[in-house]
Amino acid sequence: MAFVIRNNKQRLEKPEGIYLMVKGIEWLVKEVKMTPSGNIVVMVHDPVRLENQIFTACNISDLGKLIGED
């Protein structure tokens, strides 16, 4: 087991990447993939609070409608 000790300045630094704003919190997008059931999920990380979440964006049929395929 390892511990990382960060000071306040390091804690508030955000790494480069694509961020989503959800309920007032900026989440760093780590991965986007499709589950076997056909749902598109986005795995995100909050670098300030060190929390991870998985959001279901849509299912594959909704994505097809969004990009204009029948």
Secondary structure, DSSP 8 states (H G I E B T S, - for coil): -------HHHHH---SS-EEEETTEEEEEEEEEE-TTSEEEEEEEETTTTEEEEEEEEEHHHHHHHTT--
